[in-house]
Amino acid sequence: MNPVPDIYRILPEVILTLTGVAVMLLEATLPPSWPRRPLGWVAAFGTTFAFIASLWQLSLPEGTGYFNTVETSAFTVFFHVLICAIVLASLLLSLDTLPHDSHHQGEYYALIVFGAVGMCLLTGAIELLLAFVALEISSIATYILAGYRKEAPKGPEAAIKYFLLGSFATAFLLYGIALAFGATGTTQIYELGRLIPAAQNHAFVVTALAMMLIGILFKVSAAPFHLWTPDVYEGAPTPVVALMSTAPKAAAFALLLRIVYEVFPSLHAVSTPLLWAVAVLSMTVGNLAALRQKNVKRMLAYSSIAHAGYLLAAFAGIGTIGIAAASFYTAAYAAMNVGIFAVVTLVSGYEEELPLVDDFRGLLHRSPLLGSVLIFFLISLIGIPFTGGFFGKFYSFSAAVGGGAIWLAVIGLVNSGIAAAYYLRLAAAAAQRPDPDKTYSTPEVGIAVRAALMLAVAATLVLGIAPGQVLHAVQSGAHTLRTPMPEAAALPVQSAP
């Protein structure tokens, strides 16, 4: 059988990189008076080709490339497809919501695409140094995008807070990698998993695990590493929040799965209680804080912290069940979160002059399409049956119960009831009659935004009503995350004569 060329293993990343370069070159060559909106379509078409290339990778045999630094498997393909779909929806949302005269639109679209390169590379990396580089590529792009509205007072503040705290968390991850290297002499994920059980310095190994978890849990905004989330979500443009609340988290959760199940499988007795505690703290802190919010973006920011806790509950599951549940919940959360931020973008506007819950009053009467879609996504976030949110929570809590963490599932259910209060408050405001003494504007829904909303609604419905194909994909991906044998057990066994 002919070997697979290494470049096929990173084909989506290559396409995304070329797309970003093309957008930057076109931006520099277009006359200043020409509109930059077509550059967004260039980025969207390039992301679509990357999406197709990701699906095509399923036809490749499972294997590695570039000296065992990247891998192609059902696990990596699932997250590649998910990230490309999120990026495509975010680009479509931006096309109709960015003002035509906004500055440096070409750079905005290029940064989204370049950030996607890092996210995709992160999900396929089986070398921790490459994973670190990929995480930085993704993070730098999102740091800049968070401060895109530099004329708004909260824009630069959001970017600076995100950058400073993100750099601090990244240092923890890097120190953890250094300690793992010091204990084993390698940073290759499968080699680490094989050598760590036999490492002589156990304290180095446990400290390395703890530091890596801190670095990754910051990226997914899990408590107590969540302090940056509300301010950054409030200050960043809403289309950017739709992206950064989903795609980077999906990539970070993919890395977390590798860390827990492939690098440190021998330390489940340490990692599981830690993630158990973080899950409970994230669910409780996120939901209780969201109850007090009147600003919709801050409310959804705390909601995202709670959903990180729901997802982390799946890590209490045993083996492939926990991996599959976490992967499925990542997809379900991405679909409904991109959709609800699309509605928030259209209602609040680019300048976000209508950011409060009361500003959504009567939305169902003013714009039946947006009002209905908003209520639908809120129902899914609560976890009502026949939506992706319900099946995601069901699968996650079932994995926790199967792993013996019954109380974790109970706490998750209680928190879901608490979350219903603030979700239903926003839904009730949208369903009320408009205030006759107040003037409202009717949001315009362009073709690109309609496409993004249709993608999000369809994905949320499919994941709730007919999740068979996605379940098969996450289960296939879970089986490709293999727990390596310790060094002593990896010696070849000679057959009897």
N, C-alpha and C positions, 0 to 999 in steps of 0.2 A: 504494500500500500504506500502510495506517495505521501511524504510528510506534508502537513499543512503549513503553508508559508506563515511566518510569524505575524506579518502585517494583517492577516485575516483575523487574528486574535484581538486586534484593537481597531478593526475597521470602523465601527461607529465613532470612536474617538478621532480617527483620522478625518472622517467626513465632517465632524463638528469643528475640528481645527481649521480645515480648509474653508468652511463656511464663515467662521469668524474672521479669518484673514481676508476673505473676499469682501465682507461687509466693511472692514476697516479701509481697504484699498478704494472701494467705491465711494465711501464717505469722503476720502481725501481728494478724489478726482471730480466729484460733482460740483458744479458752480454753487456758490453760497445761496443764491436765490431759489434753487430747486428744492422741492420738498424731499424730506428724508424718509417718508413713510414707506416707499418701496423697499428700502433696506430691511425693514421688518419682515416683508414678504420673502426676501432672499434668505433671511435667517430661518423663517418658518419652513420654507421648502428644504433647506439644508437639514433641519432637524427631522423633517419627515423622511428624508433619505437615510438618516442615521437610525431612525426607528425601523425602517425596512431592513437595513443592514443588521440590526440587532436580531430581528426575527430570523434572518437568513443564517445567522450563526448557529441556530438550532440544528442545521444540517451538517455542521462540522463535528468531527469526533471530539469528545471531551479530551482536553489536553492543555499544555502550557506552552508559553513562548517567551522569547527574549530571555533565555537563561533562567527559566523558572521564576520569572517575576510577575507574569500575568497568566490568567487562566480563562479558558472558555468552558462553561458548563451550563446546565439548566439553571443553576442559582444565579450566575452572572448575567445570563440572558434575561431572566425575569426582571432583575433590577435595572438593566440597561433599557428594556422596553418601558418600564414604569417611569424612569427618569426622563426619557425622550418624550413620552406622552405628557408629562407635567410641564416640561419646557415648552413644548408646542402649544399647549393650552395657555401658558403664561404669555407667550409671544402674541398669540391671537388676541388675548385680553389687552395687551399693551397697544396693539395697532389702532384700536378704536378709542382708547382712553388717554393716551399721551397727547398733549396739545401739539398742534402742527408747528408752532413756533418754539417748542421747547428746545433747549440747548443740547448739542451733541447726541442726537438720537442714534446715529450710527454706532457710537461708542456704547450706548445703552444696550442695543441689540447684540453687539459683539461681546459685551461682558456676560450677557446671559448665556450665549453659546459657549464661550470659553469656560464659564463656570460649570456648564454641563460636561465639558471634557474632563474636568477634575472629578466630578461626581461619578461619571461612568468608569473612569480609571480606578477610582477608589473601590468600586464594587468588584472589580476583576483582579485587584492586586493581591498576590500571595507572597509579597515581599514587603515587610513593614516599612522600610525606607521609601519604597515607591508609594505605599499607602500614605505616608506622611507628606510626600511631595504632592500627591493628588489632592489631599485634604487642603493643603495650602493654596493650590490653584483654585479650588472651589471657594475657599474662604476669602481670598483676596478679591475675587470678583463680587462676592456678596457684600463685603465691607464697602466697596465703592458704590454699589447699587443702593445700599441702604441710605447713603447720603446724596442720592441723585437730585433731590429737591433742595439744592443748596441755598436757594433764596428763602426757603421756609426756616424759621428758627429751630425747629425740632429735627430738621434733616441732618445738618452737620453733627448735632448732638448725638443722634442715633448712630451715625457712622463711627464717631469717636468712641462711644461706649462699647459698641460691638467689636471694634478693632482692639481696644485695650484689653477687655475681658477675654476676647477670643485668643489673643496672643498669649495671655496668661494660661489659658486652658491648654493651648497647643504645647506650651512648655512642659506641662505635666505629661502629655502623651509622648513627647520626645524623650523625656527622662525615663519614662517607663520602657520605651524601646531600648534605650541605652542600658538599663539594668538587665533587661532580658538578654541582651547581647553579652553583657558581662557574665551572666550565669551560664550561658550555653555556647557562646562563640559564634552565633549565627542570628540573622534577622529574617530568615526564610520561614514562612508560617508553618509548613509541614515539618520542617526540621526542628523548629521550636517545640511543636507539639510532641515530637518523638523524644527530644532530649530533656525537656523540663522535668518530667517525673524522676529522672536520674540525677538532676542537678544537685551539687553538694551544698550550695548556699541557698537554703530554703527561704531565708528572709529576703534575699534579693528577688526571688521569684514572686513572693507574695506582694512585695512592695511594687514590683513592676506591674502586676495585675491591677493593684489599687490605683496607680498613677494613670494607666491606660484607661481605666473605667472613668476616672474623673475627666480626662480630656474628651472622651467620646460623649459622656452624659451631658457635658456642657453644650455640645453641638446639637443634641436632641432636646435641649431646654428642659431637662428633668430636674426636679427639686432635689437638693438645695442649690443647684447650679443654674437657676432659672432667672436670676435677678435682671439680666439684660433684656429679657424677652419683651415685657410690656412696653418699655421705652423705645426699643428698636422697632417694634411693630407699629407703634403710633407715629414715629417720625419718618419711617420709610414710605415710599409710594405704595399704594395698595397692590398694584400688580406685582411689585417686587416682593411684598409680603406673601402673596399667593404662591410665589416660587419658593422663597426661602423658608416658609413654614412646612414645606412638603419635600421637595427634591433633595436638598442637603440632608434633611433628616433621614430620608430613605437610604441615601448612601452611607450615612453614619450608622444606621441600624444594621446595614449589611456588614460593615466593618465590626460592629459589636458582636454580631453572630459569629464571625470568624474568630474573634478574640476569645469568646467564651467557649465555643465548641471545638475549635481547631488548635488554638495556641495554648489554652489553659484547660483542657478537658479534665485533667487530673485535679484541678482545684475547684470543682463544682461545689464542694462543701464550703468553700469560702465565697465564691462569686454569687451563688444562689441566694443566701441570706442577705447579702449586700443589695442585690437587685430587688429582692423582696421588699426591703425597707425603703429603697428609693421609689419603687412603684407606689407603695402606700402613701409616702410623703407627697409625691407628685400629684396623685389623684386628689388627696385631701386639700393640700395647699392651693392647687389650681382651681378647684371648684369653689372653695370657700372665698377665695379672693375674687373670682369672677362674679359671685353673687352681689358684690358691692360696686361693680363697675357700671357707669352710665355711658361711657365711651364704648362704641361697638368694637373697635379694633383692640382696645385693651381687654375687653371681655373675651374676645376670641383668642387673644394672646394667652390669657390664663387658661382658657379652654384647651389650647394646644399643650400646655403643661400637663393638664389632667389626662389628655389622650396619650401623652408619652407614658404616663403611669399605667393606663390600660394596656398599652402595647408591651410594656416591661413585665406585666403579669404573665405573659406567655412564656417568658424565660424560666418560669418555674416548672414548665412542662418538661417531660422526659424526652431527650433525644430529638428525633425528627418531628415529633408532634409539636414541641415548642418552637422549633425553627419554622415550620410551615405556618403555625398560627401567627407568629410575629410577622412573617412576610405578608400574609394575607391582610392583616390589620393595617400594615403600612400602605398597601394599595387602596384599601377602603377609605382610610383617613385622607389620603392624597386626593381621591376623587371628590369627596364631599367638601374638603377644605378649599380646594381650588375653586369649586363652584360657588361657595358662599362668599369668598373674597371677590369673585367677579361681580356678584350682586352689590356688595358693599362699594366697590369701585364706581359702579354706575350711579348709585344713589348719592354717594358723598361727593363725587367729582374728583378731579385731579388735585385740586387745592383743599379738598376735604373740609368744605364749609358746613357740611351737615354730618357731623361725626357721632351724634348721640342717639340713644335708642328712641327718644321722642321724635327725632327727625325722620324715622321710618314709619311714622304713623300714617295709616291709610295707603300704604304702598300697594296693597292688593287691589284697591279701587283706582288708584292713579295709573298703575301699570300692572294689569292682571298677570302678564307673563313673569315679570320680575318678582311680584308678590308671591305667586304660586311657587316659583323656583326657590325663593328664599325659605318659605315654610317647609318645602320638601327637604332641603338640606338641613334645616334645623331638626326636623323629625329624624333624619338619618343620624345626626350627631347625638341625639338623645339615645338612639338605639331601638327605634320602633321596628317591628318585623317588616319584612319585604324591602328592606333597604340594606345597603352595604354596611352601615354602622351597626345594625343589629347582628348580622352574621359575623362581623369582625369581633365584636365584644363576646358573642357566644363562643366563637372558636378560641379566643384568647383565654376566657375564664374556664372553658372546658379543659384547656391544656393545663392551667394552673391546678384545677381539681385533680386531673390525672396525675400530676406530679406531687400530690399530697398537700398542696397549699390551699386547703378549703377556705380558711379564714381570709386569705388574700382575695379569693373570688367573692366572698361575702362582702368584704370592704369595697370591692369594685362595684358590686350591685348597689350598695348604699350610696356610693358616690355618683352613680348614674342617676339615681333618684334626685340627689341634690342638684345635679347639672340640669335636670329637666326644668327647674325653677327659672333659671336665667335664660335658657333657650326659649321656653314658652313665653316669657315676658317679651322677648323680641318678636316672636310670632304673633302674640296678641296685639302688639303695637301695629304690626303690618296689616292685621285683619280689621282693625278699627276703622271707623269712618274718619276721613280727614277732618282736622280742626277747621271749622268754617271761618274763623278769624285769622287764619294763617295762610299765606300764599306758598304753594308748593310748585316745584318744577317737575315736569314729567321727563324721566331719563330716556334718552335715545339709545336704542339697542342696535348697533351696527352689525354688519354681516360677520365680521371676524369674532365679535363677542358672542353672537348667536351660536357660532360654531363651537367656541370654547364652552358655552353653557350646555350645548347638546352633548358634547363629549363627556362633561362631568355628570350630567343627569343620566346618560346612558350607562356609564361605568358604574354609578351608584346603584342603579336598578339591576343591572346584570349581576353585580356582586351580592345583591340581596335576594334575587329571585332565581337566577340560574348560575350559581357560582362554580359549576362543575369544572369548566375548562381552567379557571384560575386556581381552583383547588388542586387540580392535577399538576399544574405548573409549579405551585409552591411545594407540593409534596415531592415532585421530581427534583426540585432544587434542594430540598432538605436532605435528600438521599445523597447528593453530591458533596455535602459538607461532611467529610469523613473524619472520625476521631482516630488520630494516628496511634500506632502501637508504641509503647515505651522502648527505649533503646535495647534494654535487656531482652524484650520479647520480640524484637524485630530481627533477630539473627535467623538466618535460614535454617530450617529443620531438615536434616537429611532423612531420606526414607530408609526404611529397614531393608536389608538385603533380601 
